[in-house]
Amino acid sequence: MATRTTRGGLGLRLAMAVLAGSAIACNASAQVPGTIGDNTNCIVCHEQQNPAESLFAKRYQSHEFVRLSEAQIWTNSDPHSLAYKVIVPEKNDVAKKMQMLLSNGDPNYRVTEDVRCLTCHATDLSPNSKQERKLTEFIREEFLGISCNACHGVNEKWQTDHVKTSEMTKLTLPDANGKDQELTFFKWRTMTPAYKSEAGMKNLRDPHVKADLCASCHVGNPAENKVITHDMYAAGHPPLPPLELVTFMNGEPRHWGYPSELKFLQDYSKADPAKAWEIFRFKPADKDNYLARHMVAGAMASLKAEMSLLAAAKPDAAGLDYARFDCYSCHHDLKYPSALQERGYEGRVPGRPPLKAWVAALPGTVVAHAGTINADLKKLSDQFPDAWKAVSSASTSSPFAFGKEADVAAKAKDLVGWTENFNKAVGEANYSDSAADQLLTAIGETLMAPQWYGDTEATMHLTWAYRSLSAARKKDVAKIEQALGGILPTEVRSKSAIDAIVKANPEWKGPIPAGKFLPARQKQFANFDPKEFAIQFGKLKE
């Protein structure tokens, strides 16, 4: 099939040599940028149109471990592949306007050379750099956006090691008929996460690693220079929607398979559940609900990311950056009577913008539910309300925390530590289907609480979680769209929204960038009626 890049280089020759040496028949058609200073050749193996029919799959059953069609989905459907293109002023009017507004009169300023933009919109080769950044630290590819290595790890070692023919292994697992079969595959597949991490690969099978990675761009990560500020928003950067991990995964769309879709992982977890958890962070389906666990990880990652941004506040700053606060406290049509007044001010002085409500709404629900699972989680669950209140109170003790930045930073740092302790404890718990159902009920109850449904973003975030977990539990999610879709988006990239964009732009081909969804979403936000939402959601639950 045709792809959107045809670049080559040293990495390609290296990968081809490795693959040729092992007599693997993959369809070489394009090269993905990624390795330091040059290219890799992920697509050689990961762009199979009929994975099960390739010699590679027949020899190593690799299509039962990964899809082998990842690159097709990425280049043709995934908006992340547009990440760099959307900041090229010649390609995007928003980028053009942002460049003009952020330049501050400097004729040499370029959005495509601004480190603040490139850390999320390109492949960052030095994410922890504290020095003045150089363009050589980024791979900027218009047709691949943030390439494979931006998420899976920029390191040449793992890219060669994971197909090293000198390190093969064998394993006996049952076939489709329950009979033992001996599998031969690259030893890399069953190496420990610590080993793979040392080689430079990010263990994205671990829900918390995956969630932290997504949150680093979709919320922020000051340690990796990923921070969207109020001036960037004011210049035109689209407002980041709340990050609900399961909703975002399904809307990406997924280029990877869930364990339930991959035979190797299913068989492996049955043969050795403890080892499957250690290596792949996956428990048998009758013990653990995979998507419920991801929802918990995503909620904690979002909370931790936002608290990390607050913890990075400098004591001598002139108040916290406005981007840390609830945008819609200021940016809304003034109405009387006001839904904000009816919602109340949670102990703060009226008129002082609070932190984003969505940051605590789903995490608070997840944490309260976790407290019902075991004693360790109950202890941590009981600590959360006071920890969140401490941060929230400090941030509103003066307008935009003027003069209180150090206090906010200290309280936020404490909450970051709390999330890390919670994540360790929750890993030992089982999220059974019964627990997933209880979490779904808890999210529904939170959605009916005026404290939350009075806030548009928090309501949307909780609705996404409710819909995603309903789908995971095989419930009729079409009813959710019918009841609530006219009030708020029920998905980050709903089919109805995609259909509307395609209808208005019949010439459109390929992934749809986030900015295309923004006008309709903002219109729903402006017209959001909390009471109508509560009525319709109440009917949905009847």
PyMOL commands that set and color helices and strands:
alter all, ss='L'
color gray80, all
select helices_A, chain A and resi 10-21+43-46+51-53+55-60+62-64+70-77+79-82+85-87+93-102+111-113+115-121+135-137+148-152+156-161+187-190+193-198+207-218+222-224+230-235+245-251+259-261+263-271+273-280+290-311+322-324+327-329+339-343+358-370+375-395+399-401+405-427+433-447+450-453+456-472+478-484+495-504+514-516+518-526+530-541
alter helices_A, ss='H'
color red, helices_A
select strands_A, chain A and resi 32-33+39-40+123-124+138-139+168-174+180-186
alter strands_A, ss='S'
color yellow, strands_A
deselect
rebuild
show_as cartoon
